[in-house]
Amino acid sequence: MSKKRVAILISGRGSNLQALLNAEQDAYEIVLVISNVPDAAGLERAREAGVDALTLDHKLYGKDREAFERDLDNSLVLRDIEIVALAGFMRVLTPFFVRAWAGRLVNIHPSLLPKHPGTKTHERALAAGDTEHGATVHLVVEEVDAGEIIGQASMPILPSDTPETLAERVLQLEHELYPRCLAQLARKIS
């Protein structure tokens, strides 16, 4: 089986990108990183790893989200990308892009979906009195954080946890979970 060609979409520091780069990549190869934020620190992480790193600034497209995504799609297709992984990509994708990459578009989310989709997951888990929290890797569908779950990792919420400490602990789970789930998806795609 040949390794699947993967592009990672980021908007920030790229800690999950780094975890994916550091993982043994027997089923996939990260060949491209694209950020919608020009000075995202994750771009330098990609370059240091010898991965092609591009910026496609969404602000240049104004409110035309689909035009941005059509150019994004074109960049992916031109490089023969087979799987797109979101790693801190802070954009809700349009139906055009989600449909174009259906079954090959994956995201990591900092909660145990279906609990706490969207943002502020750590604050919401604490406010709800949850006893456990974690991370979920899922396929991306048009409804936010509602796609098929590929894998989850959980941990107990400690009485001393704050949103900040919980975020840091969940991030460590994400770094272990995402490479495993991405490899699982890569093996499944023919």
Order of alpha helices (4+ residues) and beta strands (2+ residues): beta-alpha-beta-alpha-beta-alpha-beta-alpha-beta-alpha-beta-beta-alpha
